[in-house]
Amino acid sequence: MKLLLPLIVACSIVSSSALAGDPPSPGSRPIAVRTTTAKLEPYAETLVLTGEVRARTSSQLSFRVSGRIAERFVDVGDHVKAGQLLARLDPSQQQADVANAEAALAAAEAGARQAASAFDRQKALLDKGFTTQSAFDAATKAVRTTAGTVDAAKAALDIARANLAYTELHADTDGAVTARTADAGEIVAAVRPVFVVAVDGPRDAVFDVYEQLFLSLTELPDITVGLVKDPSVSVSGKVREISPTVETRTGTVRVKVDIGTPPVVMSLGAPVTGRIDGRKMPAVLLPSSALAEKNDAAAVWVVTANGTSAELRPVGIAGYTTKDIVIGTGIADGDRVVIDGGKLLRPGATVEIVGEEAP
């Protein structure tokens, strides 16, 4: 009985160790991995902005007099010509003002004619000595006064007629209507913008970007502006204006890029992207699955020359794309990098390459 006790204890210890799942010794079983061959190639970090196409110049059109809109002839999206009628106010008040001014002018002209006749009589009588100098002076004053009254009546009539003309709103230039703030039946105040017309001519691509994006640029580069829905439609543009102030709500700066006269499909309001290519440098692009860690730094597994093991090599990351990592340092041209299965690797482990992806 005393001899069996140590044997039972030893067996229980071995069983416990097996159940605990101790890792096998390195190299006991090859680990299947997939690799790719590193290829150094020129890489330029691309900055992509999102914005829209806008007119270089916009015109806000409003009535010069207040009133109720009787008719509206255009809407948002319509193209208009210079002088085209856009809307009309109810002209009843202005027509009444014109009629009143015409009547006032007629009365003033009648008074002026009467004063002129009286002056002629007084002058003839004064020459014959049949009237006094004071009566002649009064007639002279009446002529001058009525002449001033006629001038004032004519000016009032001109103003009334101008106000009547102001009940019609005309386009001041060729362009496209991009906004409308009032409709028929509404009462609008004078100088309240009713239409916004984007003037035909050069176009801008407008972007709202974070100020930090431009801090690393030593000079303003050319920007390739393309349609979001069809990237094949693109034009080259130059930065025309950078806002000197930062938008407090979004923390962005407005940048306007001159794109001249773009293709017709790149219409007003079309969403566009702006691409800025950075400085080119040699780099290796690897799938994100290849990324590992060594001493709290980025690293990748590189297959050794004998092809049966791999080493964890620190690398310098130059950037990221939507699916790849850009390796700037640590990888040489032709190195075989593990892109799948690296999470199972340990130093000294034997690897078995089961597939290779083309670079």
C-alpha positions in Angstrom: 0.0 0.0 0.0 2.8 2.4 0.8 4.4 1.7 -2.7 1.2 2.4 -4.6 0.6 5.9 -3.1 3.5 7.8 -4.8 2.6 6.2 -8.2 -1.0 7.4 -7.9 0.1 10.9 -7.0 2.5 11.0 -10.0 -0.3 9.9 -12.4 -2.6 12.5 -11.1 0.0 15.2 -11.6 0.5 14.1 -15.3 -3.3 14.1 -15.8 -3.6 17.6 -14.4 -0.9 18.9 -16.7 -2.5 17.4 -19.8 -5.9 18.9 -18.9 -4.4 22.3 -18.4 -3.5 22.4 -22.1 0.2 23.4 -21.9 1.3 24.7 -25.3 3.4 22.3 -27.4 7.1 23.0 -27.7 8.2 25.3 -30.5 8.6 23.6 -33.9 6.5 20.5 -32.8 3.8 21.3 -35.5 4.1 23.6 -38.6 1.7 26.5 -38.6 0.0 27.1 -41.9 0.4 30.7 -43.3 -0.2 32.6 -46.4 2.4 35.1 -47.6 3.0 37.8 -50.2 6.2 39.1 -51.7 7.0 42.7 -50.7 7.4 45.1 -53.6 8.8 48.6 -53.2 6.9 51.1 -55.4 6.3 54.8 -55.5 3.5 55.8 -53.1 2.0 59.2 -52.6 -0.5 59.8 -49.8 -3.7 61.2 -51.3 -5.9 63.6 -49.4 -9.5 63.3 -50.5 -12.0 66.2 -49.8 -15.7 66.3 -50.4 -17.6 69.4 -51.5 -19.9 70.7 -54.2 -19.9 72.8 -57.4 -21.0 76.4 -56.9 -21.1 79.5 -59.1 -18.2 82.0 -58.8 -20.8 84.8 -58.5 -24.4 84.7 -57.3 -27.0 87.5 -57.5 -29.7 88.0 -54.9 -32.8 89.5 -56.6 -35.5 91.4 -54.7 -38.3 93.9 -55.3 -37.6 97.5 -54.6 -41.1 98.1 -53.3 -43.3 96.2 -50.9 -46.4 94.3 -51.9 -48.1 91.1 -52.6 -46.7 88.7 -55.2 -49.3 88.4 -57.9 -47.4 86.1 -60.3 -44.3 84.0 -60.3 -42.9 82.8 -63.6 -39.7 80.8 -62.7 -38.7 78.3 -60.1 -35.5 76.7 -58.7 -33.4 75.0 -61.4 -34.7 77.2 -64.3 -32.2 79.0 -66.5 -33.0 82.7 -67.1 -31.7 85.3 -69.4 -30.8 88.9 -68.6 -34.0 91.0 -68.5 -36.4 88.0 -68.2 -39.5 88.6 -66.1 -39.3 86.5 -62.9 -42.2 87.7 -60.8 -44.7 90.5 -60.5 -46.3 92.3 -57.6 -49.9 93.4 -57.5 -49.6 96.9 -59.1 -52.9 98.4 -57.9 -51.3 100.7 -55.3 -48.6 101.9 -57.7 -51.0 102.4 -60.5 -53.1 104.6 -58.3 -50.0 106.6 -57.3 -49.2 107.1 -61.0 -52.8 108.4 -61.7 -52.6 110.7 -58.7 -49.2 112.1 -59.8 -50.5 112.6 -63.4 -53.4 114.6 -62.0 -51.2 116.7 -59.8 -48.9 117.4 -62.8 -51.9 118.5 -64.9 -53.1 120.9 -62.2 -49.6 122.3 -61.7 -49.3 122.9 -65.5 -52.7 124.6 -65.6 -51.6 126.9 -62.7 -48.4 127.6 -64.5 -50.2 128.6 -67.7 -52.6 130.9 -65.8 -49.7 132.5 -64.0 -47.9 133.0 -67.3 -50.9 134.8 -68.8 -51.3 137.0 -65.7 -47.6 137.9 -66.0 -48.0 138.9 -69.7 -50.9 141.2 -68.9 -49.1 142.8 -66.0 -46.0 143.4 -68.1 -48.1 145.0 -70.9 -49.9 147.2 -68.4 -46.7 148.2 -66.7 -45.2 149.3 -70.0 -48.2 151.6 -70.5 -48.2 152.8 -66.8 -51.6 151.3 -66.1 -50.5 149.0 -63.2 -48.2 149.2 -60.2 -44.7 147.7 -59.8 -45.9 145.6 -56.8 -48.6 143.9 -59.0 -46.1 143.1 -61.6 -43.7 141.7 -59.0 -46.5 139.5 -57.6 -47.2 138.2 -61.2 -43.5 137.4 -61.6 -43.4 135.5 -58.3 -46.5 133.5 -59.3 -44.8 132.4 -62.6 -41.7 131.2 -60.7 -43.7 129.5 -58.0 -45.9 127.6 -60.5 -42.9 126.6 -62.5 -41.4 125.0 -59.4 -44.7 123.3 -58.7 -44.6 121.8 -62.2 -41.1 120.5 -61.7 -42.0 118.9 -58.4 -45.1 117.3 -60.0 -43.0 115.9 -62.8 -40.5 114.4 -60.3 -43.3 112.9 -58.3 -44.7 111.3 -61.5 -41.3 109.9 -62.4 -41.1 108.3 -58.9 -44.6 106.9 -59.2 -43.8 105.4 -62.6 -40.5 104.0 -61.4 -42.3 102.4 -58.4 -44.8 100.9 -60.9 -41.9 99.5 -62.9 -40.4 98.1 -59.7 -43.5 95.8 -59.3 -41.8 93.6 -61.9 -38.7 91.7 -61.0 -36.3 91.0 -63.9 -33.1 89.0 -64.1 -30.1 91.2 -64.2 -27.8 88.5 -65.8 -27.9 85.1 -67.5 -27.8 82.3 -64.9 -29.6 79.6 -63.1 -32.1 80.0 -60.3 -30.6 78.3 -57.2 -33.0 79.5 -54.5 -36.5 80.9 -54.0 -37.8 82.4 -50.8 -41.3 83.5 -51.6 -44.3 82.4 -53.7 -47.3 83.9 -55.3 -49.8 85.3 -52.8 -47.1 86.2 -50.2 -46.5 89.8 -49.1 -42.8 90.7 -49.3 -41.0 93.7 -48.0 -38.7 95.8 -50.2 -35.2 94.4 -50.6 -36.1 91.0 -49.2 -34.3 88.5 -51.5 -36.8 86.5 -53.5 -34.5 84.7 -55.9 -30.9 83.7 -56.0 -29.4 83.4 -59.5 -26.1 81.7 -60.1 -24.4 83.8 -62.8 -23.2 81.9 -65.9 -19.5 81.7 -66.1 -16.6 80.2 -64.1 -17.4 77.7 -61.4 -15.8 76.9 -58.0 -15.6 73.6 -56.2 -16.2 74.5 -52.5 -14.9 72.4 -49.7 -15.1 72.7 -45.9 -11.9 71.2 -44.5 -10.1 71.1 -41.2 -7.3 73.6 -41.0 -4.7 71.0 -39.9 -4.9 69.4 -43.3 -3.1 72.3 -44.9 -0.5 72.8 -42.2 1.9 70.2 -43.8 1.6 71.7 -47.2 4.5 74.0 -48.2 2.7 75.3 -51.3 -0.9 75.1 -52.6 -1.0 72.1 -55.0 -3.2 71.5 -58.0 -6.4 69.6 -57.0 -8.1 67.0 -59.2 -11.9 67.6 -58.9 -14.2 64.7 -59.9 -17.8 63.8 -59.7 -18.8 61.6 -56.9 -21.3 59.6 -59.1 -18.8 59.3 -62.0 -15.2 59.7 -61.0 -14.1 59.4 -64.6 -15.5 63.0 -65.1 -12.8 65.2 -63.6 -11.0 68.5 -64.1 -7.9 70.1 -62.7 -8.4 73.1 -60.3 -6.3 75.6 -58.4 -7.0 76.9 -54.9 -8.5 80.4 -55.4 -9.5 81.4 -51.9 -9.1 80.1 -48.4 -11.4 81.7 -45.8 -9.4 83.6 -43.1 -11.9 82.5 -40.4 -12.8 79.1 -38.9 -16.4 78.1 -38.8 -17.1 77.9 -35.0 -19.8 75.2 -35.2 -17.8 72.7 -37.3 -14.2 73.9 -36.8 -13.6 73.9 -40.6 -12.2 76.4 -43.1 -13.9 77.0 -46.4 -11.7 76.5 -49.5 -12.7 77.5 -53.0 -11.1 75.8 -55.9 -11.2 77.4 -59.4 -12.4 74.8 -61.9 -13.1 77.2 -64.8 -15.9 76.0 -67.1 -16.4 72.3 -66.2 -18.2 69.7 -68.2 -22.0 70.0 -68.5 -22.6 67.0 -66.2 -20.6 68.8 -63.5 -23.6 71.0 -62.8 -24.3 73.4 -60.0 -24.7 71.7 -56.7 -23.2 68.4 -57.9 -21.2 66.6 -55.2 -17.5 66.3 -56.0 -14.3 65.1 -54.5 -11.0 66.9 -54.5 -7.9 64.8 -54.5 -4.5 66.2 -53.5 -1.5 64.0 -54.1 1.3 64.3 -51.6 5.1 63.8 -51.9 5.9 60.4 -53.5 8.2 58.0 -51.6 9.1 54.3 -51.9 6.9 52.1 -49.8 5.3 48.6 -49.5 1.6 48.1 -49.4 0.4 45.2 -47.3 -3.0 44.0 -46.3 -4.1 45.1 -42.8 -4.2 41.4 -41.7 -0.3 41.4 -41.9 0.0 43.9 -39.0 1.3 42.6 -35.7 3.0 44.1 -32.6 6.4 43.9 -31.0 7.3 45.9 -27.9 4.2 48.1 -28.3 5.3 49.0 -31.9 4.1 47.9 -35.3 5.7 44.8 -36.7 5.1 42.1 -39.3 6.1 38.4 -39.6 8.8 37.9 -42.3 9.6 34.4 -43.5 13.3 33.6 -43.2 15.5 32.5 -46.0 15.1 28.8 -45.4 11.3 29.2 -45.7 10.5 27.1 -42.6 10.3 29.8 -39.9 9.4 33.5 -39.5 10.8 36.4 -37.6 8.8 39.3 -36.1 10.3 42.5 -37.6 9.5 46.1 -36.5 8.3 48.3 -39.3 7.5 52.0 -39.8 4.0 52.8 -41.0 3.8 55.7 -43.4 0.0 55.7 -43.8 -3.2 53.8 -44.2 -5.6 53.2 -47.0 -9.1 51.8 -46.9 -7.8 48.2 -47.0 -4.0 48.4 -46.8 -1.2 49.6 -44.5 1.7 51.6 -46.1 5.1 50.4 -44.8 7.8 53.0 -45.1 10.7 51.3 -43.3 11.6 47.8 -42.1 10.7 45.8 -45.2 13.0 45.2 -48.2 12.0 44.5 -51.7 11.4 40.8 -52.2 10.8 39.9 -48.5 8.1 37.3 -48.0 5.6 38.7 -45.5 3.0 36.6 -43.6 -0.5 38.1 -44.4 -2.7 35.3 -42.9 -2.0 33.1 -39.9 0.4 35.4 -38.2 -1.7 35.6 -35.1 -0.8 31.9 -34.4 2.9 32.4 -34.8 5.4 32.5 -32.0 9.2 33.0 -32.1 10.8 29.8 -33.2 7.7 28.3 -34.6 7.9 26.3 -37.8 5.8 27.6 -40.7 4.2 25.9 -43.7 3.4 28.2 -46.6 0.0 27.1 -48.0 -0.6 29.9 -50.4 1.0 33.1 -51.7 -0.8 36.3 -52.8 0.5 38.2 -55.8 2.0 41.6 -54.8 
